[in-house]
Amino acid sequence: MKPVLFILFFIACLTVYAKDRIKLPLMGWSSWNAYMVNISDSIIKFQADQMVKSGLKDAGYAQINIDDGFFGKRTAEGKMTANATRFPNGMKGVVDHIHSLGMKAGIYSDAGDNTCGSQYNRDTIGIGAGLYRHDVQDAELYFNEWDFDFIKIDYCGGRHAKLDEEARYKEIRRNIDATAHKPISINICRWAYPGTWVEQVGDSWRTTGDIRPNWKSVSGIIAKNMYLSAYARNGHYNDMDMLAIGYKGNQSGLGGKSAFDITKDYLNDDEEDAHFGIWCIMASPLLIGCKIEGIPQRSLNLLKNKELIALDQDPLGLQAHVVQHQGDTYVFAKDIIKREGPQRAVALYNPTDLPQSISVSAGELGYAGKMKVRDLLKHTNLEPADLIVMTVPAHGVKMLKVTGKRVEQTKYEAEWAFMPRFTAIAAGPNYRPIDEASGKMVADGLGGEGNTIEWNDIYSFKGGEYKIDISTFTTSQNTETGEIILTLNGRETTPNGKITLRKGYNTITLSCKKAMPAIDCIKLRKL
């Protein structure tokens, strides 16, 4: 009886562990940047085979996404068919081939009537190919008949049909969940952070326009994503778009030339390091966007860097936030393995056109005393230090794992906080730069019903009384402001006074019946 009880207990523990695990960022390959609409069954199968042959599948890239270009015509009953020229044997055989390799298969559509390829690539077969008015019909076909596991949902047709983003995407989610015979992962491609509602709909969502393999594009995407850490949570992620790595000289393979002019459009080695390193520390989905067979060896080694991939696939599912902004350089950090544990991932990021010396102290990173430091690009351990000082190349990064004795955070920046009304596609609360602010950034446009700001990661090792100060600014958005209301763990309390934190995590919310001053940060001091 005792062995049986032990086995049952062990199974119960595994079940609880599985339930507690969050879904991690997607890793795989997508057809769009390599081929745009010029795809075929032979191309997709070949690239899937190359993922295995190159070792990328074993490195964790376990999904093949077929983007725009597979559509044929709808029947008189409205059922979609595969493109007879590009996929003459249909889609099911392609999906079966991908599954036989131990990978998952993704497909594409639009929230509206037409696809983006029909608009920007003049691929007229995409007209009327979107999900609009065909949600259930297409879900039945794509997920139950063809057996796809994932769908990217664009918005060119949604914009064309003048649909409401939130209502439309929620409708699609409901219809897919009600129709598909298995859980389906969804990527929302609205080209900017659409609003906090998106967490109810998508496993990931695009935060910018399409990437190109040049530094202006990559650094621009990083700039737009660096203050969105609060919105990547609970197994849902900000998608910084496909990886623009491996394009230099990559003209080989089935399907002719790449979608980009790769004699001009490609990243140098330092830029590729920064691109991949920042995507990993920000927990973005990692979708390779070039032809696999032509990836230069150095780029291939980077894409298979186990230590960087571990940051992206860390079980905490956190996006790093900015802990230091000096001049035009940045330091990002996030906990890995265990919240408030001894290990953190750190990136020293230099987007400028010249090499820069970047230094960051143990205190700024949440440590006391000397830290163990490991270079994740060079796979080497550095000398323990209480101050990290490194020269970072132009358009470059230093990717580090730091280990040491953690101390309580005494300052929580507004740009780390969650704003329920925040969106990048309409007016409302926003993050705006102010040089005099603690992190050179504030949260502005707050106040009124539901227009709050929230930190849900206020951590106390032992609990107890703290002095709290709220640092604010007056801006053009809030010249006439009201009194700030502070709520701690659901109970209203007095701001700029004493508060009692419980042991572990606490939630602080700031609200105001009128316009709220721009929030710089909150500071805590143990009494």
VEXLUM-461845 format. One line per field, with one value per residue (C-alpha): residue in three letters; x, z, y; residue number from 0. Coordinates in steps of 0.05 Angstrom, whole numbers, plus 5000, padded with zeros to 4 digits. Layout:
// residues N
code: (Ala  ...) $
u: (X  ...) $
w: (Z  ...) $
v: (Y  ...) $
pos: (NUM  ...) $
***
This chain:
// residues 527
code: (Met  Lys  Pro  Val  Leu  Phe  Ile  Leu  Phe  Phe  Ile  Ala  Cys  Leu  Thr  Val  Tyr  Ala  Lys  Asp  Arg  Ile  Lys  Leu  Pro  Leu  Met  Gly  Trp  Ser  Ser  Trp  Asn  Ala  Tyr  Met  Val  Asn  Ile  Ser  Asp  Ser  Ile  Ile  Lys  Phe  Gln  Ala  Asp  Gln  Met  Val  Lys  Ser  Gly  Leu  Lys  Asp  Ala  Gly  Tyr  Ala  Gln  Ile  Asn  Ile  Asp  Asp  Gly  Phe  Phe  Gly  Lys  Arg  Thr  Ala  Glu  Gly  Lys  Met  Thr  Ala  Asn  Ala  Thr  Arg  Phe  Pro  Asn  Gly  Met  Lys  Gly  Val  Val  Asp  His  Ile  His  Ser  Leu  Gly  Met  Lys  Ala  Gly  Ile  Tyr  Ser  Asp  Ala  Gly  Asp  Asn  Thr  Cys  Gly  Ser  Gln  Tyr  Asn  Arg  Asp  Thr  Ile  Gly  Ile  Gly  Ala  Gly  Leu  Tyr  Arg  His  Asp  Val  Gln  Asp  Ala  Glu  Leu  Tyr  Phe  Asn  Glu  Trp  Asp  Phe  Asp  Phe  Ile  Lys  Ile  Asp  Tyr  Cys  Gly  Gly  Arg  His  Ala  Lys  Leu  Asp  Glu  Glu  Ala  Arg  Tyr  Lys  Glu  Ile  Arg  Arg  Asn  Ile  Asp  Ala  Thr  Ala  His  Lys  Pro  Ile  Ser  Ile  Asn  Ile  Cys  Arg  Trp  Ala  Tyr  Pro  Gly  Thr  Trp  Val  Glu  Gln  Val  Gly  Asp  Ser  Trp  Arg  Thr  Thr  Gly  Asp  Ile  Arg  Pro  Asn  Trp  Lys  Ser  Val  Ser  Gly  Ile  Ile  Ala  Lys  Asn  Met  Tyr  Leu  Ser  Ala  Tyr  Ala  Arg  Asn  Gly  His  Tyr  Asn  Asp  Met  Asp  Met  Leu  Ala  Ile  Gly  Tyr  Lys  Gly  Asn  Gln  Ser  Gly  Leu  Gly  Gly  Lys  Ser  Ala  Phe  Asp  Ile  Thr  Lys  Asp  Tyr  Leu  Asn  Asp  Asp  Glu  Glu  Asp  Ala  His  Phe  Gly  Ile  Trp  Cys  Ile  Met  Ala  Ser  Pro  Leu  Leu  Ile  Gly  Cys  Lys  Ile  Glu  Gly  Ile  Pro  Gln  Arg  Ser  Leu  Asn  Leu  Leu  Lys  Asn  Lys  Glu  Leu  Ile  Ala  Leu  Asp  Gln  Asp  Pro  Leu  Gly  Leu  Gln  Ala  His  Val  Val  Gln  His  Gln  Gly  Asp  Thr  Tyr  Val  Phe  Ala  Lys  Asp  Ile  Ile  Lys  Arg  Glu  Gly  Pro  Gln  Arg  Ala  Val  Ala  Leu  Tyr  Asn  Pro  Thr  Asp  Leu  Pro  Gln  Ser  Ile  Ser  Val  Ser  Ala  Gly  Glu  Leu  Gly  Tyr  Ala  Gly  Lys  Met  Lys  Val  Arg  Asp  Leu  Leu  Lys  His  Thr  Asn  Leu  Glu  Pro  Ala  Asp  Leu  Ile  Val  Met  Thr  Val  Pro  Ala  His  Gly  Val  Lys  Met  Leu  Lys  Val  Thr  Gly  Lys  Arg  Val  Glu  Gln  Thr  Lys  Tyr  Glu  Ala  Glu  Trp  Ala  Phe  Met  Pro  Arg  Phe  Thr  Ala  Ile  Ala  Ala  Gly  Pro  Asn  Tyr  Arg  Pro  Ile  Asp  Glu  Ala  Ser  Gly  Lys  Met  Val  Ala  Asp  Gly  Leu  Gly  Gly  Glu  Gly  Asn  Thr  Ile  Glu  Trp  Asn  Asp  Ile  Tyr  Ser  Phe  Lys  Gly  Gly  Glu  Tyr  Lys  Ile  Asp  Ile  Ser  Thr  Phe  Thr  Thr  Ser  Gln  Asn  Thr  Glu  Thr  Gly  Glu  Ile  Ile  Leu  Thr  Leu  Asn  Gly  Arg  Glu  Thr  Thr  Pro  Asn  Gly  Lys  Ile  Thr  Leu  Arg  Lys  Gly  Tyr  Asn  Thr  Ile  Thr  Leu  Ser  Cys  Lys  Lys  Ala  Met  Pro  Ala  Ile  Asp  Cys  Ile  Lys  Leu  Arg  Lys  Leu) $
u: (5000  5056  5089  5021  5009  5078  5065  4998  5031  5086  5034  4995  5059  5074  5003  5008  5076  5048  4990  5037  5082  5068  5070  5138  5153  5146  5209  5210  5212  5164  5160  5143  5210  5244  5191  5132  5073  5118  5113  5097  5090  5161  5190  5156  5175  5247  5254  5224  5275  5330  5309  5323  5387  5417  5406  5358  5300  5343  5361  5287  5260  5202  5149  5141  5094  5063  5048  5007  5005  4974  4903  4864  4791  4730  4678  4606  4593  4650  4700  4773  4816  4892  4925  4924  4990  5031  5000  4972  4964  4932  4955  4943  5004  5049  5023  5032  5105  5119  5087  5127  5190  5167  5148  5083  5051  5025  4980  4960  4898  4869  4818  4783  4764  4830  4902  4962  4992  4932  4946  5021  5043  4984  4970  4896  4881  4883  4821  4764  4811  4808  4769  4715  4647  4683  4711  4678  4684  4758  4773  4740  4783  4850  4851  4806  4814  4884  4909  4947  4967  4976  4951  4978  4921  4939  4897  4903  4834  4808  4830  4801  4733  4738  4728  4738  4803  4783  4713  4737  4796  4756  4703  4755  4784  4715  4700  4766  4761  4690  4708  4779  4787  4853  4883  4905  4959  4943  4989  4956  4990  4964  5034  5031  5011  4935  4914  4911  4851  4899  4922  4853  4860  4932  4990  5032  5022  5063  5086  5114  5112  5150  5224  5277  5349  5381  5400  5349  5293  5321  5339  5272  5235  5277  5261  5187  5189  5235  5180  5128  5155  5093  5049  5088  5061  5025  5052  5033  5087  5105  5125  5183  5174  5216  5291  5330  5391  5427  5415  5486  5503  5443  5422  5422  5366  5298  5254  5303  5324  5303  5249  5301  5359  5411  5469  5449  5401  5436  5464  5537  5562  5554  5484  5463  5489  5449  5387  5386  5409  5355  5300  5320  5324  5257  5224  5201  5179  5239  5219  5275  5257  5310  5326  5355  5403  5441  5452  5526  5559  5570  5496  5476  5519  5486  5416  5435  5468  5439  5455  5418  5360  5354  5339  5282  5255  5265  5207  5189  5169  5192  5211  5271  5261  5307  5346  5393  5390  5453  5464  5440  5457  5414  5420  5365  5355  5307  5303  5314  5300  5270  5237  5281  5332  5407  5410  5392  5401  5432  5443  5488  5459  5491  5447  5494  5542  5605  5633  5610  5635  5576  5580  5528  5534  5512  5460  5429  5421  5391  5453  5498  5573  5610  5573  5593  5589  5585  5590  5536  5562  5633  5613  5665  5664  5690  5722  5672  5658  5613  5616  5610  5647  5650  5662  5604  5614  5570  5502  5524  5509  5541  5497  5511  5486  5498  5496  5500  5465  5400  5374  5305  5287  5280  5256  5203  5201  5135  5159  5159  5086  5022  4970  4902  4883  4950  4950  4997  4942  4900  4904  4908  4959  5029  5103  5140  5212  5233  5308  5300  5261  5294  5298  5288  5216  5149  5078  5031  4959  4932  4872  4797  4755  4798  4857  4907  4979  4998  5061  5045  5116  5132  5174  5191  5236  5205  5147  5139  5133  5161  5165  5137  5149  5116  5158  5117  5122  5073  5068  5025  4978  4964  4967  4907  4915  4879  4901  4934  4899  4944  4916  4959  4938  4867  4860  4864  4918  4954  5006  5074  5068  5078  5054  5058  5081  5067  5123  5132  5096  5051  5010  5010  4959  4956  4892  4862  4791  4819  4881  4941  5010  5060  5089  5165  5174  5158  5212  5210  5252  5247  5232) $
w: (5000  5018  4949  4917  4963  4946  4871  4878  4919  4866  4810  4849  4859  4784  4768  4814  4783  4713  4731  4762  4701  4654  4579  4554  4493  4426  4389  4316  4244  4202  4127  4119  4119  4078  4025  4038  3998  3951  3990  3971  4003  3981  4011  4079  4082  4063  4116  4168  4149  4154  4224  4245  4203  4229  4302  4313  4330  4385  4409  4423  4358  4353  4310  4236  4219  4150  4139  4086  4016  4025  4010  3950  3939  3983  3958  3947  4019  4043  4059  4047  4002  3995  3937  3881  3852  3915  3955  3902  3952  4005  4074  4115  4086  4102  4174  4181  4157  4208  4263  4242  4257  4328  4315  4318  4258  4254  4204  4187  4177  4188  4237  4179  4108  4070  4087  4088  4028  3986  4003  4005  3959  3910  3922  3905  3931  4000  3985  4025  4057  4127  4186  4185  4180  4175  4246  4261  4191  4186  4257  4240  4178  4204  4272  4267  4194  4177  4249  4259  4330  4326  4287  4275  4265  4227  4223  4153  4136  4204  4189  4119  4147  4203  4258  4333  4353  4423  4405  4342  4372  4432  4385  4348  4412  4435  4369  4364  4436  4423  4357  4361  4391  4425  4456  4403  4413  4384  4364  4356  4302  4311  4303  4370  4441  4434  4507  4569  4542  4495  4552  4551  4477  4455  4480  4449  4412  4367  4396  4333  4258  4217  4230  4177  4181  4196  4260  4254  4254  4310  4357  4344  4365  4428  4444  4438  4479  4537  4580  4569  4621  4665  4608  4596  4651  4667  4605  4556  4520  4482  4412  4384  4315  4278  4287  4234  4243  4191  4129  4112  4047  4054  3981  3978  3979  3951  3930  3901  3933  4002  4014  4032  3992  4035  3998  4036  4091  4144  4215  4233  4287  4345  4321  4317  4388  4414  4374  4400  4470  4481  4450  4499  4562  4543  4536  4465  4421  4380  4308  4257  4194  4143  4100  4148  4099  4085  4156  4167  4220  4269  4265  4273  4335  4364  4350  4387  4447  4504  4557  4521  4502  4576  4592  4541  4564  4638  4678  4710  4642  4660  4614  4638  4656  4654  4719  4694  4638  4632  4571  4513  4544  4585  4635  4636  4691  4710  4760  4733  4762  4827  4843  4890  4885  4878  4802  4754  4679  4661  4595  4584  4520  4475  4417  4398  4340  4384  4437  4507  4577  4620  4695  4742  4817  4859  4892  4826  4809  4876  4909  4969  4963  4907  4852  4811  4737  4676  4604  4566  4497  4510  4559  4610  4683  4701  4765  4823  4832  4868  4807  4736  4686  4613  4545  4500  4425  4381  4369  4419  4484  4541  4565  4636  4690  4759  4824  4895  4959  4945  4983  4985  4930  4957  4894  4844  4779  4748  4682  4715  4736  4704  4679  4664  4613  4576  4500  4445  4392  4424  4472  4546  4601  4575  4592  4574  4581  4632  4641  4714  4732  4771  4710  4660  4649  4682  4678  4656  4637  4698  4741  4739  4745  4735  4707  4758  4764  4800  4825  4842  4859  4922  4961  5034  5063  5132  5129  5175  5175  5119  5102  5032  4988  4921  4872  4822  4767  4739  4663  4609  4616  4690  4708  4754  4797  4855  4917  4905  4937  4957  4962  4994  4983  4969  5028  5022  5064  5072  5018  5037  5106  5140  5110  5135  5084  5093  5084  5010  4954  4962  4913  4914  4871  4861  4839  4837  4828  4786  4742  4776  4776  4732  4773  4775  4826  4896  4949  5010  5073  5127  5196) $
v: (5000  5049  5046  5059  5119  5147  5141  5176  5231  5238  5243  5295  5337  5333  5355  5416  5433  5429  5474  5525  5528  5585  5582  5606  5651  5617  5594  5574  5599  5641  5645  5719  5755  5701  5693  5740  5711  5671  5606  5534  5465  5447  5510  5500  5427  5443  5497  5450  5397  5449  5468  5396  5389  5454  5436  5494  5448  5416  5486  5498  5527  5479  5513  5527  5585  5591  5665  5700  5669  5599  5621  5596  5613  5606  5558  5579  5559  5603  5548  5567  5525  5520  5556  5505  5528  5538  5481  5433  5376  5419  5439  5376  5340  5399  5402  5327  5333  5388  5346  5285  5324  5338  5410  5450  5485  5556  5590  5662  5703  5773  5799  5834  5817  5821  5801  5846  5811  5831  5903  5910  5853  5858  5784  5788  5719  5750  5792  5762  5712  5742  5714  5767  5733  5665  5656  5589  5562  5578  5553  5487  5481  5507  5473  5411  5391  5417  5408  5474  5492  5568  5628  5697  5746  5810  5874  5902  5877  5899  5969  5965  5943  5996  5946  5957  5922  5900  5875  5840  5804  5782  5755  5715  5686  5664  5631  5595  5569  5545  5510  5482  5412  5432  5495  5544  5596  5664  5721  5790  5830  5901  5934  5971  5954  5954  5957  5914  5876  5839  5794  5761  5746  5734  5692  5746  5812  5855  5921  5954  5954  5902  5891  5900  5875  5942  5978  6034  5983  5939  5996  6029  5966  5961  6034  6022  5958  5976  6007  5952  5903  5908  5881  5817  5772  5707  5672  5728  5767  5830  5806  5847  5813  5762  5757  5795  5751  5710  5754  5773  5738  5692  5684  5609  5559  5542  5600  5651  5716  5738  5789  5842  5869  5833  5864  5928  5906  5865  5871  5868  5821  5869  5888  5816  5804  5864  5843  5772  5788  5841  5798  5743  5786  5818  5749  5762  5704  5681  5668  5662  5700  5682  5620  5569  5536  5601  5626  5643  5600  5656  5676  5604  5597  5659  5633  5569  5604  5562  5613  5669  5624  5606  5679  5680  5612  5626  5595  5662  5690  5761  5818  5858  5930  5991  5998  6052  6104  6146  6190  6147  6080  6032  5976  5923  5871  5816  5760  5690  5621  5649  5715  5756  5700  5706  5705  5761  5772  5839  5874  5935  5965  6017  6039  6096  6101  6101  6054  6073  6057  6033  6022  5996  5984  5925  5969  5990  5916  5898  5867  5880  5868  5834  5798  5738  5758  5713  5738  5700  5718  5695  5639  5662  5680  5749  5773  5784  5858  5907  5953  5928  5972  5951  5982  5966  5972  6016  5985  5932  5897  5859  5802  5780  5733  5762  5724  5752  5772  5807  5867  5898  5946  6017  6051  6029  6069  6089  6059  5990  5997  5973  6023  5990  6043  6044  6035  6055  6063  6117  6176  6161  6149  6142  6138  6202  6224  6276  6285  6306  6243  6186  6140  6197  6172  6185  6158  6214  6224  6188  6204  6194  6131  6069  6108  6084  6060  5996  5961  5888  5868  5910  5860  5857  5804  5804  5853  5913  5989  6031  6105  6116  6177  6189  6229  6270  6322  6373  6369  6400  6341  6353  6427  6421  6360  6327  6289  6221  6162  6104  6034  5980  5907  5930  5978  6053  6086  6153  6170  6200  6170  6103  6038  5967  5916  5842  5792  5776  5812  5872  5913  5989  6027  6102  6135  6205  6231  6288  6291  6259  6290  6254  6197  6190  6135  6111  6106  6060  6062  6009  6038) $
pos: (0  1  2  3  4  5  6  7  8  9  10  11  12  13  14  15  16  17  18  19  20  21  22  23  24  25  26  27  28  29  30  31  32  33  34  35  36  37  38  39  40  41  42  43  44  45  46  47  48  49  50  51  52  53  54  55  56  57  58  59  60  61  62  63  64  65  66  67  68  69  70  71  72  73  74  75  76  77  78  79  80  81  82  83  84  85  86  87  88  89  90  91  92  93  94  95  96  97  98  99  100  101  102  103  104  105  106  107  108  109  110  111  112  113  114  115  116  117  118  119  120  121  122  123  124  125  126  127  128  129  130  131  132  133  134  135  136  137  138  139  140  141  142  143  144  145  146  147  148  149  150  151  152  153  154  155  156  157  158  159  160  161  162  163  164  165  166  167  168  169  170  171  172  173  174  175  176  177  178  179  180  181  182  183  184  185  186  187  188  189  190  191  192  193  194  195  196  197  198  199  200  201  202  203  204  205  206  207  208  209  210  211  212  213  214  215  216  217  218  219  220  221  222  223  224  225  226  227  228  229  230  231  232  233  234  235  236  237  238  239  240  241  242  243  244  245  246  247  248  249  250  251  252  253  254  255  256  257  258  259  260  261  262  263  264  265  266  267  268  269  270  271  272  273  274  275  276  277  278  279  280  281  282  283  284  285  286  287  288  289  290  291  292  293  294  295  296  297  298  299  300  301  302  303  304  305  306  307  308  309  310  311  312  313  314  315  316  317  318  319  320  321  322  323  324  325  326  327  328  329  330  331  332  333  334  335  336  337  338  339  340  341  342  343  344  345  346  347  348  349  350  351  352  353  354  355  356  357  358  359  360  361  362  363  364  365  366  367  368  369  370  371  372  373  374  375  376  377  378  379  380  381  382  383  384  385  386  387  388  389  390  391  392  393  394  395  396  397  398  399  400  401  402  403  404  405  406  407  408  409  410  411  412  413  414  415  416  417  418  419  420  421  422  423  424  425  426  427  428  429  430  431  432  433  434  435  436  437  438  439  440  441  442  443  444  445  446  447  448  449  450  451  452  453  454  455  456  457  458  459  460  461  462  463  464  465  466  467  468  469  470  471  472  473  474  475  476  477  478  479  480  481  482  483  484  485  486  487  488  489  490  491  492  493  494  495  496  497  498  499  500  501  502  503  504  505  506  507  508  509  510  511  512  513  514  515  516  517  518  519  520  521  522  523  524  525  526) $
***
